Structure formats: C-alpha cells, structure tokens
Amino acid sequence: MKKLFWIGIVLLVLGVASLLFPIPHTEREGVKAGGISLGVETRHEEKLPPFVGVLMIAAGACMMIVSRSRSAH
C-alpha cells in the first residue's frame, strides 16, 4: 500500500504545481529553400485549466487516505 500512498503524493504535488506554474510551449514555423531557411519561433506559457489541478489534488488526497485506511486493517 505504500506504492498507492506515494502515487497520491506525486499527484498532489503535480496538482499544486499545475495551479502555480505555467507550461512553456514553443512553436516553429518556417520555409526552407535549398540551403536557406527562414523561420519564426514563438514561445507561449499556458496554465492548465484550474479544474485539472483540483482533480489531481483530490485524486492524490483520496489515494493517500485509502492507502492509510487499508494499512490500518
């Protein structure tokens, strides 16, 4: 049951991190002609929707509670 507890902790930490930190995303567009290439690179930082973070936190907490209750029996 320790495995379930640690998976719960990982989900909990990832859920909190998804609410706090944006995910970087880079897009590259360009044209190549022979040996010459011309392009533009754009970078965006987007956060996940808040419900995703809340679901991950809830799932992690539930896993931790279930693992504790099963180890008590």
Secondary structure, 3 states (H helix, E strand, C coil): CHHHHHHHHHHHHHHHHHHHCCEEEEEEEEEEECCEEEEEEEEEEECCCHHHHHHHHHHHHHHHHHHHHHHHC
